[in-house]
Amino acid sequence: MGNTSIVHRNTALLAVEATPAQVAVTSDEIDDMLAPARKRLRLPRGVLQRVAGVYERRWWRDPETGWRQGIVLAAERAMNRAGIMRDQVDLIINASVCRPHLEPAVATSVHNALGLPTGAMNFDITNACLGFIDAMTVAAGLIDAGHVRYALVVGAEDVEQVQRTTIERLNGKNATRADFNNRFASLTLGSGAAAAVLGPADQHPEGHRIVVTEARAGTEHHELCIGNMDDMRTDSQGLLENGIALIMDTWRDAHANGRDFKSIEHVIPHQVSTVYTRNFSKLTGVPMERIPVTLADWGNVAAEAAPMTLAHHQDNVRRGERVLLLGVGSGLNTAFMEVQW
């Protein structure tokens, strides 16, 4: 019956960086890998491009450690841009959907790889594709409270395994068109990493002030997308319809409470599909020229889609303009984060 509204009082985004994975895998190549399924099920070429708007996605060159190397590279760039040293980091949160194991937390290996101090707390936050924005919200709360000075939020997605197993299943002789439809979203995913540094706004006038987070839950839809690292099944139409409905409920309540998101100069929604982005633009009235899109080249990079897109787009944002980061996660959950550049 409404949004969670969190006003951030003294936190700034000091830097955000991205590391796209190195190996480009085109949708034409995915079509070639799916040749047995396409022939047997009479599926045309080019569905990923026409329906989802994904022409290419990335895989890591090193399938074992590429994701960690991607995080380390993004984090080092972000700390360098923010002008802070490793020993100043008080907190690191990993927000990836993908993980090579359940125990220990992925944040432990990243903490070690970066050589962070023993006093830097480290843990994971997972909330499907919403994880990175949730992690930024938690970090901002700790900075506002004075418990943490500098926080590093990181994440990396590694989708090669789930896509290879999906293709293998669809090429199996018992796979049906329904199986293809249920696993279609898996083929739109992409690999990549992102890192953001947050710190106290009163000590960093050059930083980008984090203003507010508006969040909302629609957990009656928690079974629309269920996945692990071997398989992901998605009701794509149900996810689109109910995800957009949840976003619009959040949008309307935020405006009823005095927020003005419609006039924000740069709106970065989660990169799901061309249909999703166009529907969002039409329903909110935010013109497409204000919405940076990276989906065509990177695919849906899950929790890292929004921060990677912001990192890619940030040189186009002028001082004093506003940015709205908009995340949606299977479950369903959504959150909007306003940043004053």
KOLLOKOL-690190 format. One record per residue (C-alpha): residue number from 1; residue in one letter; x, z, y. Coordinates in nm, 2 decimals. Layout:
! KOLLOKOL-690190
@k->NUM	r->a	u->X	w->Z	v->Y $
...
This chain:
! KOLLOKOL-690190
@k->1	r->m	u->0.00	w->0.00	v->0.00 $
@k->2	r->g	u->0.27	w->-0.10	v->0.25 $
@k->3	r->n	u->0.64	w->-0.14	v->0.30 $
@k->4	r->t	u->0.94	w->0.10	v->0.28 $
@k->5	r->s	u->1.09	w->0.07	v->0.63 $
@k->6	r->i	u->1.44	w->0.20	v->0.68 $
@k->7	r->v	u->1.58	w->0.20	v->1.04 $
@k->8	r->h	u->1.96	w->0.19	v->1.03 $
@k->9	r->r	u->2.11	w->0.39	v->1.31 $
@k->10	r->n	u->2.49	w->0.34	v->1.31 $
@k->11	r->t	u->2.60	w->0.08	v->1.05 $
@k->12	r->a	u->2.76	w->-0.26	v->1.12 $
@k->13	r->l	u->2.84	w->-0.55	v->0.89 $
@k->14	r->l	u->3.21	w->-0.60	v->0.96 $
@k->15	r->a	u->3.27	w->-0.89	v->0.73 $
@k->16	r->v	u->3.12	w->-1.10	v->0.46 $
@k->17	r->e	u->3.31	w->-1.34	v->0.24 $
@k->18	r->a	u->3.23	w->-1.57	v->-0.06 $
@k->19	r->t	u->3.42	w->-1.72	v->-0.36 $
@k->20	r->p	u->3.24	w->-2.01	v->-0.52 $
@k->21	r->a	u->3.34	w->-2.06	v->-0.88 $
@k->22	r->q	u->3.59	w->-2.34	v->-0.93 $
@k->23	r->v	u->3.44	w->-2.57	v->-1.19 $
@k->24	r->a	u->3.16	w->-2.80	v->-1.06 $
@k->25	r->v	u->2.90	w->-2.88	v->-1.32 $
@k->26	r->t	u->2.65	w->-3.14	v->-1.21 $
@k->27	r->s	u->2.28	w->-3.16	v->-1.31 $
@k->28	r->d	u->2.36	w->-3.50	v->-1.46 $
@k->29	r->e	u->2.62	w->-3.33	v->-1.69 $
@k->30	r->i	u->2.35	w->-3.07	v->-1.79 $
@k->31	r->d	u->2.12	w->-3.37	v->-1.87 $
@k->32	r->d	u->2.39	w->-3.52	v->-2.09 $
@k->33	r->m	u->2.44	w->-3.18	v->-2.27 $
@k->34	r->l	u->2.06	w->-3.18	v->-2.33 $
@k->35	r->a	u->2.05	w->-3.53	v->-2.46 $
@k->36	r->p	u->1.91	w->-3.43	v->-2.81 $
@k->37	r->a	u->1.63	w->-3.22	v->-2.65 $
@k->38	r->r	u->1.55	w->-3.48	v->-2.39 $
@k->39	r->k	u->1.52	w->-3.75	v->-2.66 $
@k->40	r->r	u->1.31	w->-3.54	v->-2.90 $
@k->41	r->l	u->1.08	w->-3.39	v->-2.63 $
@k->42	r->r	u->1.07	w->-3.71	v->-2.42 $
@k->43	r->l	u->1.21	w->-3.54	v->-2.11 $
@k->44	r->p	u->1.32	w->-3.76	v->-1.82 $
@k->45	r->r	u->1.66	w->-3.73	v->-1.65 $
@k->46	r->g	u->1.69	w->-3.56	v->-1.31 $
@k->47	r->v	u->1.43	w->-3.29	v->-1.35 $
@k->48	r->l	u->1.67	w->-3.02	v->-1.22 $
@k->49	r->q	u->1.73	w->-3.22	v->-0.90 $
@k->50	r->r	u->1.37	w->-3.32	v->-0.84 $
@k->51	r->v	u->1.19	w->-3.00	v->-0.93 $
@k->52	r->a	u->1.45	w->-2.73	v->-0.83 $
@k->53	r->g	u->1.67	w->-2.92	v->-0.58 $
@k->54	r->v	u->1.99	w->-2.82	v->-0.78 $
@k->55	r->y	u->2.24	w->-3.11	v->-0.80 $
@k->56	r->e	u->2.54	w->-2.89	v->-0.89 $
@k->57	r->r	u->2.63	w->-2.54	v->-0.99 $
@k->58	r->r	u->2.97	w->-2.38	v->-1.06 $
@k->59	r->w	u->3.14	w->-2.21	v->-1.36 $
@k->60	r->w	u->3.45	w->-2.00	v->-1.35 $
@k->61	r->r	u->3.78	w->-2.17	v->-1.46 $
@k->62	r->d	u->3.87	w->-1.86	v->-1.66 $
@k->63	r->p	u->3.56	w->-1.77	v->-1.86 $
@k->64	r->e	u->3.70	w->-1.42	v->-1.94 $
@k->65	r->t	u->3.82	w->-1.29	v->-1.60 $
@k->66	r->g	u->3.72	w->-1.55	v->-1.35 $
@k->67	r->w	u->3.43	w->-1.34	v->-1.21 $
@k->68	r->r	u->3.66	w->-1.04	v->-1.14 $
@k->69	r->q	u->3.92	w->-1.27	v->-0.98 $
@k->70	r->g	u->3.64	w->-1.41	v->-0.76 $
@k->71	r->i	u->3.53	w->-1.06	v->-0.65 $
@k->72	r->v	u->3.89	w->-0.95	v->-0.57 $
@k->73	r->l	u->3.95	w->-1.27	v->-0.36 $
@k->74	r->a	u->3.62	w->-1.22	v->-0.17 $
@k->75	r->a	u->3.69	w->-0.85	v->-0.12 $
@k->76	r->e	u->4.05	w->-0.90	v->0.00 $
@k->77	r->r	u->3.93	w->-1.16	v->0.25 $
@k->78	r->a	u->3.65	w->-0.94	v->0.37 $
@k->79	r->m	u->3.88	w->-0.64	v->0.42 $
@k->80	r->n	u->4.13	w->-0.86	v->0.61 $
@k->81	r->r	u->3.85	w->-1.00	v->0.83 $
@k->82	r->a	u->3.72	w->-0.64	v->0.89 $
@k->83	r->g	u->4.07	w->-0.52	v->0.97 $
@k->84	r->i	u->4.06	w->-0.23	v->0.72 $
@k->85	r->m	u->4.31	w->-0.12	v->0.45 $
@k->86	r->r	u->4.24	w->-0.04	v->0.09 $
@k->87	r->d	u->4.30	w->0.34	v->0.15 $
@k->88	r->q	u->4.02	w->0.34	v->0.41 $
@k->89	r->v	u->3.75	w->0.24	v->0.16 $
@k->90	r->d	u->3.53	w->0.54	v->0.07 $
@k->91	r->l	u->3.27	w->0.36	v->-0.15 $
@k->92	r->i	u->3.25	w->0.04	v->-0.35 $
@k->93	r->i	u->2.92	w->-0.08	v->-0.50 $
@k->94	r->n	u->2.90	w->-0.36	v->-0.75 $
@k->95	r->a	u->2.56	w->-0.54	v->-0.73 $
@k->96	r->s	u->2.60	w->-0.82	v->-0.99 $
@k->97	r->v	u->2.32	w->-0.92	v->-1.22 $
@k->98	r->c	u->2.58	w->-1.04	v->-1.48 $
@k->99	r->r	u->2.80	w->-0.79	v->-1.66 $
@k->100	r->p	u->3.04	w->-0.83	v->-1.95 $
@k->101	r->h	u->2.94	w->-0.50	v->-2.10 $
@k->102	r->l	u->2.70	w->-0.21	v->-2.05 $
@k->103	r->e	u->2.96	w->0.06	v->-2.03 $
@k->104	r->p	u->3.15	w->0.14	v->-1.81 $
@k->105	r->a	u->3.01	w->0.03	v->-1.48 $
@k->106	r->v	u->3.15	w->-0.31	v->-1.36 $
@k->107	r->a	u->3.26	w->-0.13	v->-1.04 $
@k->108	r->t	u->3.53	w->0.06	v->-1.23 $
@k->109	r->s	u->3.73	w->-0.25	v->-1.32 $
@k->110	r->v	u->3.69	w->-0.39	v->-0.96 $
@k->111	r->h	u->3.80	w->-0.06	v->-0.82 $
@k->112	r->n	u->4.11	w->-0.07	v->-1.04 $
@k->113	r->a	u->4.18	w->-0.44	v->-0.97 $
@k->114	r->l	u->4.17	w->-0.38	v->-0.59 $
@k->115	r->g	u->4.39	w->-0.07	v->-0.61 $
@k->116	r->l	u->4.14	w->0.14	v->-0.42 $
@k->117	r->p	u->4.20	w->0.51	v->-0.37 $
@k->118	r->t	u->4.09	w->0.78	v->-0.61 $
@k->119	r->g	u->3.85	w->0.91	v->-0.34 $
@k->120	r->a	u->3.66	w->0.59	v->-0.33 $
@k->121	r->m	u->3.33	w->0.64	v->-0.51 $
@k->122	r->n	u->3.23	w->0.35	v->-0.73 $
@k->123	r->f	u->2.92	w->0.26	v->-0.92 $
@k->124	r->d	u->2.68	w->-0.03	v->-0.99 $
@k->125	r->i	u->2.34	w->-0.10	v->-0.84 $
@k->126	r->t	u->2.13	w->-0.35	v->-1.04 $
@k->127	r->n	u->1.79	w->-0.49	v->-0.93 $
@k->128	r->a	u->1.80	w->-0.85	v->-1.04 $
@k->129	r->c	u->1.86	w->-1.09	v->-0.76 $
@k->130	r->l	u->1.79	w->-0.82	v->-0.50 $
@k->131	r->g	u->2.09	w->-0.60	v->-0.59 $
@k->132	r->f	u->2.33	w->-0.70	v->-0.31 $
@k->133	r->i	u->2.08	w->-0.63	v->-0.03 $
@k->134	r->d	u->1.98	w->-0.30	v->-0.20 $
@k->135	r->a	u->2.35	w->-0.20	v->-0.22 $
@k->136	r->m	u->2.40	w->-0.28	v->0.15 $
@k->137	r->t	u->2.09	w->-0.06	v->0.22 $
@k->138	r->v	u->2.23	w->0.23	v->0.02 $
@k->139	r->a	u->2.57	w->0.20	v->0.17 $
@k->140	r->a	u->2.43	w->0.18	v->0.52 $
@k->141	r->g	u->2.23	w->0.51	v->0.46 $
@k->142	r->l	u->2.55	w->0.68	v->0.35 $
@k->143	r->i	u->2.74	w->0.56	v->0.66 $
@k->144	r->d	u->2.45	w->0.66	v->0.89 $
@k->145	r->a	u->2.45	w->1.01	v->0.73 $
@k->146	r->g	u->2.83	w->1.04	v->0.80 $
@k->147	r->h	u->2.92	w->1.08	v->0.43 $
@k->148	r->v	u->3.10	w->0.74	v->0.41 $
@k->149	r->r	u->3.31	w->0.56	v->0.67 $
@k->150	r->y	u->3.38	w->0.22	v->0.51 $
@k->151	r->a	u->3.18	w->0.07	v->0.22 $
@k->152	r->l	u->3.26	w->-0.24	v->0.02 $
@k->153	r->v	u->2.97	w->-0.41	v->-0.15 $
@k->154	r->v	u->3.07	w->-0.67	v->-0.41 $
@k->155	r->g	u->2.92	w->-0.88	v->-0.68 $
@k->156	r->a	u->2.99	w->-1.18	v->-0.90 $
@k->157	r->e	u->2.77	w->-1.39	v->-1.13 $
@k->158	r->d	u->2.90	w->-1.57	v->-1.44 $
@k->159	r->v	u->2.63	w->-1.80	v->-1.59 $
@k->160	r->e	u->2.82	w->-2.02	v->-1.82 $
@k->161	r->q	u->2.74	w->-1.83	v->-2.14 $
@k->162	r->v	u->2.37	w->-1.81	v->-2.07 $
@k->163	r->q	u->2.35	w->-2.18	v->-1.98 $
@k->164	r->r	u->2.55	w->-2.29	v->-2.29 $
@k->165	r->t	u->2.33	w->-2.08	v->-2.52 $
@k->166	r->t	u->2.02	w->-2.21	v->-2.35 $
@k->167	r->i	u->2.13	w->-2.57	v->-2.40 $
@k->168	r->e	u->2.21	w->-2.49	v->-2.77 $
@k->169	r->r	u->1.86	w->-2.34	v->-2.82 $
@k->170	r->l	u->1.68	w->-2.63	v->-2.65 $
@k->171	r->n	u->1.88	w->-2.88	v->-2.86 $
@k->172	r->g	u->1.76	w->-2.71	v->-3.18 $
@k->173	r->k	u->1.51	w->-2.90	v->-3.39 $
@k->174	r->n	u->1.24	w->-2.63	v->-3.34 $
@k->175	r->a	u->1.25	w->-2.62	v->-2.96 $
@k->176	r->t	u->0.93	w->-2.72	v->-2.78 $
@k->177	r->r	u->0.83	w->-2.83	v->-2.43 $
@k->178	r->a	u->0.71	w->-2.48	v->-2.38 $
@k->179	r->d	u->1.06	w->-2.35	v->-2.46 $
@k->180	r->f	u->1.21	w->-2.59	v->-2.21 $
@k->181	r->n	u->0.96	w->-2.48	v->-1.94 $
@k->182	r->n	u->1.04	w->-2.11	v->-2.01 $
@k->183	r->r	u->1.41	w->-2.16	v->-1.99 $
@k->184	r->f	u->1.42	w->-2.41	v->-1.71 $
@k->185	r->a	u->1.51	w->-2.15	v->-1.45 $
@k->186	r->s	u->1.82	w->-2.06	v->-1.66 $
@k->187	r->l	u->1.96	w->-2.41	v->-1.59 $
@k->188	r->t	u->1.93	w->-2.37	v->-1.21 $
@k->189	r->l	u->2.17	w->-2.07	v->-1.20 $
@k->190	r->g	u->2.53	w->-2.08	v->-1.06 $
@k->191	r->s	u->2.84	w->-1.87	v->-1.07 $
@k->192	r->g	u->3.01	w->-1.72	v->-0.76 $
@k->193	r->a	u->3.12	w->-1.40	v->-0.59 $
@k->194	r->a	u->3.06	w->-1.22	v->-0.26 $
@k->195	r->a	u->3.19	w->-0.92	v->-0.08 $
@k->196	r->a	u->3.08	w->-0.74	v->0.24 $
@k->197	r->v	u->3.24	w->-0.46	v->0.44 $
@k->198	r->l	u->3.02	w->-0.21	v->0.62 $
@k->199	r->g	u->3.13	w->0.05	v->0.87 $
@k->200	r->p	u->3.02	w->0.27	v->1.16 $
@k->201	r->a	u->2.88	w->0.07	v->1.44 $
@k->202	r->d	u->2.99	w->0.31	v->1.72 $
@k->203	r->q	u->3.35	w->0.26	v->1.61 $
@k->204	r->h	u->3.32	w->-0.12	v->1.58 $
@k->205	r->p	u->3.16	w->-0.28	v->1.88 $
@k->206	r->e	u->3.27	w->-0.62	v->1.74 $
@k->207	r->g	u->3.06	w->-0.57	v->1.43 $
@k->208	r->h	u->2.72	w->-0.70	v->1.35 $
@k->209	r->r	u->2.46	w->-0.42	v->1.38 $
@k->210	r->i	u->2.24	w->-0.37	v->1.07 $
@k->211	r->v	u->1.90	w->-0.29	v->1.23 $
@k->212	r->v	u->1.64	w->-0.24	v->0.96 $
@k->213	r->t	u->1.55	w->-0.29	v->0.60 $
@k->214	r->e	u->1.19	w->-0.37	v->0.50 $
@k->215	r->a	u->1.12	w->-0.35	v->0.13 $
@k->216	r->r	u->0.82	w->-0.38	v->-0.10 $
@k->217	r->a	u->0.75	w->-0.36	v->-0.47 $
@k->218	r->g	u->0.52	w->-0.58	v->-0.68 $
@k->219	r->t	u->0.60	w->-0.43	v->-1.02 $
@k->220	r->e	u->0.28	w->-0.54	v->-1.18 $
@k->221	r->h	u->0.48	w->-0.87	v->-1.23 $
@k->222	r->h	u->0.77	w->-0.71	v->-1.41 $
@k->223	r->e	u->0.73	w->-0.94	v->-1.71 $
@k->224	r->l	u->0.75	w->-1.28	v->-1.53 $
@k->225	r->c	u->1.13	w->-1.31	v->-1.58 $
@k->226	r->i	u->1.32	w->-1.12	v->-1.86 $
@k->227	r->g	u->1.68	w->-1.20	v->-1.94 $
@k->228	r->n	u->2.01	w->-1.09	v->-2.08 $
@k->229	r->m	u->2.35	w->-1.27	v->-2.10 $
@k->230	r->d	u->2.23	w->-1.48	v->-2.40 $
@k->231	r->d	u->1.88	w->-1.58	v->-2.30 $
@k->232	r->m	u->1.65	w->-1.58	v->-2.00 $
@k->233	r->r	u->1.28	w->-1.66	v->-2.01 $
@k->234	r->t	u->1.09	w->-1.72	v->-1.69 $
@k->235	r->d	u->0.73	w->-1.80	v->-1.59 $
@k->236	r->s	u->0.86	w->-2.02	v->-1.31 $
@k->237	r->q	u->0.51	w->-2.09	v->-1.16 $
@k->238	r->g	u->0.40	w->-1.73	v->-1.18 $
@k->239	r->l	u->0.73	w->-1.62	v->-1.03 $
@k->240	r->l	u->0.69	w->-1.87	v->-0.74 $
@k->241	r->e	u->0.33	w->-1.78	v->-0.67 $
@k->242	r->n	u->0.36	w->-1.40	v->-0.69 $
@k->243	r->g	u->0.71	w->-1.39	v->-0.53 $
@k->244	r->i	u->0.58	w->-1.58	v->-0.23 $
@k->245	r->a	u->0.27	w->-1.36	v->-0.21 $
@k->246	r->l	u->0.49	w->-1.04	v->-0.22 $
@k->247	r->i	u->0.72	w->-1.18	v->0.05 $
@k->248	r->m	u->0.41	w->-1.26	v->0.27 $
@k->249	r->d	u->0.27	w->-0.91	v->0.22 $
@k->250	r->t	u->0.60	w->-0.77	v->0.33 $
@k->251	r->w	u->0.62	w->-1.01	v->0.62 $
@k->252	r->r	u->0.27	w->-0.93	v->0.75 $
@k->253	r->d	u->0.32	w->-0.55	v->0.72 $
@k->254	r->a	u->0.65	w->-0.57	v->0.90 $
@k->255	r->h	u->0.50	w->-0.76	v->1.19 $
@k->256	r->a	u->0.20	w->-0.52	v->1.20 $
@k->257	r->n	u->0.46	w->-0.24	v->1.24 $
@k->258	r->g	u->0.62	w->-0.41	v->1.54 $
@k->259	r->r	u->0.89	w->-0.63	v->1.37 $
@k->260	r->d	u->0.94	w->-0.98	v->1.50 $
@k->261	r->f	u->1.11	w->-1.17	v->1.22 $
@k->262	r->k	u->0.94	w->-1.50	v->1.30 $
@k->263	r->s	u->1.16	w->-1.56	v->1.61 $
@k->264	r->i	u->1.49	w->-1.47	v->1.44 $
@k->265	r->e	u->1.74	w->-1.75	v->1.48 $
@k->266	r->h	u->1.88	w->-1.75	v->1.12 $
@k->267	r->v	u->1.67	w->-1.67	v->0.82 $
@k->268	r->i	u->1.85	w->-1.66	v->0.48 $
@k->269	r->p	u->1.61	w->-1.63	v->0.19 $
@k->270	r->h	u->1.71	w->-1.61	v->-0.17 $
@k->271	r->q	u->1.82	w->-1.95	v->-0.30 $
@k->272	r->v	u->1.56	w->-2.01	v->-0.58 $
@k->273	r->s	u->1.44	w->-2.37	v->-0.54 $
@k->274	r->t	u->1.35	w->-2.63	v->-0.28 $
@k->275	r->v	u->0.98	w->-2.57	v->-0.34 $
@k->276	r->y	u->1.02	w->-2.19	v->-0.28 $
@k->277	r->t	u->1.21	w->-2.25	v->0.04 $
@k->278	r->r	u->0.97	w->-2.50	v->0.18 $
@k->279	r->n	u->0.67	w->-2.28	v->0.09 $
@k->280	r->f	u->0.84	w->-1.99	v->0.27 $
@k->281	r->s	u->0.90	w->-2.20	v->0.58 $
@k->282	r->k	u->0.54	w->-2.33	v->0.58 $
@k->283	r->l	u->0.38	w->-1.99	v->0.54 $
@k->284	r->t	u->0.60	w->-1.79	v->0.78 $
@k->285	r->g	u->0.63	w->-2.07	v->1.04 $
@k->286	r->v	u->1.01	w->-2.04	v->1.04 $
@k->287	r->p	u->1.13	w->-2.40	v->1.07 $
@k->288	r->m	u->1.36	w->-2.54	v->0.81 $
@k->289	r->e	u->1.64	w->-2.60	v->1.06 $
@k->290	r->r	u->1.67	w->-2.22	v->1.09 $
@k->291	r->i	u->1.71	w->-2.17	v->0.71 $
@k->292	r->p	u->2.06	w->-2.24	v->0.57 $
@k->293	r->v	u->2.03	w->-2.38	v->0.22 $
@k->294	r->t	u->2.32	w->-2.38	v->-0.04 $
@k->295	r->l	u->2.11	w->-2.42	v->-0.35 $
@k->296	r->a	u->2.19	w->-2.79	v->-0.40 $
@k->297	r->d	u->2.56	w->-2.73	v->-0.43 $
@k->298	r->w	u->2.58	w->-2.38	v->-0.58 $
@k->299	r->g	u->2.25	w->-2.34	v->-0.77 $
@k->300	r->n	u->2.08	w->-2.00	v->-0.77 $
@k->301	r->v	u->2.37	w->-1.75	v->-0.76 $
@k->302	r->a	u->2.14	w->-1.46	v->-0.83 $
@k->303	r->a	u->2.23	w->-1.14	v->-0.63 $
@k->304	r->e	u->2.51	w->-1.32	v->-0.46 $
@k->305	r->a	u->2.30	w->-1.61	v->-0.32 $
@k->306	r->a	u->2.21	w->-1.45	v->0.01 $
@k->307	r->p	u->2.55	w->-1.30	v->0.10 $
@k->308	r->m	u->2.73	w->-1.62	v->-0.01 $
@k->309	r->t	u->2.50	w->-1.83	v->0.20 $
@k->310	r->l	u->2.56	w->-1.60	v->0.50 $
@k->311	r->a	u->2.94	w->-1.62	v->0.45 $
@k->312	r->h	u->2.91	w->-2.00	v->0.44 $
@k->313	r->h	u->2.69	w->-2.01	v->0.75 $
@k->314	r->q	u->2.83	w->-1.73	v->0.96 $
@k->315	r->d	u->3.04	w->-1.96	v->1.19 $
@k->316	r->n	u->2.71	w->-2.11	v->1.31 $
@k->317	r->v	u->2.58	w->-1.77	v->1.43 $
@k->318	r->r	u->2.64	w->-1.68	v->1.79 $
@k->319	r->r	u->2.70	w->-1.34	v->1.93 $
@k->320	r->g	u->2.36	w->-1.18	v->2.01 $
@k->321	r->e	u->2.16	w->-1.38	v->1.77 $
@k->322	r->r	u->1.97	w->-1.23	v->1.48 $
@k->323	r->v	u->2.00	w->-1.29	v->1.11 $
@k->324	r->l	u->1.74	w->-1.20	v->0.85 $
@k->325	r->l	u->1.87	w->-1.16	v->0.49 $
@k->326	r->l	u->1.58	w->-1.19	v->0.25 $
@k->327	r->g	u->1.61	w->-1.10	v->-0.12 $
@k->328	r->v	u->1.37	w->-1.13	v->-0.41 $
@k->329	r->g	u->1.43	w->-0.99	v->-0.75 $
@k->330	r->s	u->1.26	w->-1.02	v->-1.08 $
@k->331	r->g	u->1.04	w->-0.72	v->-1.13 $
@k->332	r->l	u->0.91	w->-0.81	v->-0.86 $
@k->333	r->n	u->1.08	w->-0.65	v->-0.56 $
@k->334	r->t	u->1.17	w->-0.78	v->-0.22 $
@k->335	r->a	u->1.37	w->-0.67	v->0.08 $
@k->336	r->f	u->1.44	w->-0.80	v->0.43 $
@k->337	r->m	u->1.75	w->-0.69	v->0.62 $
@k->338	r->e	u->1.78	w->-0.77	v->0.99 $
@k->339	r->v	u->2.14	w->-0.80	v->1.13 $
@k->340	r->q	u->2.21	w->-0.82	v->1.50 $
@k->341	r->w	u->2.52	w->-1.05	v->1.53 $
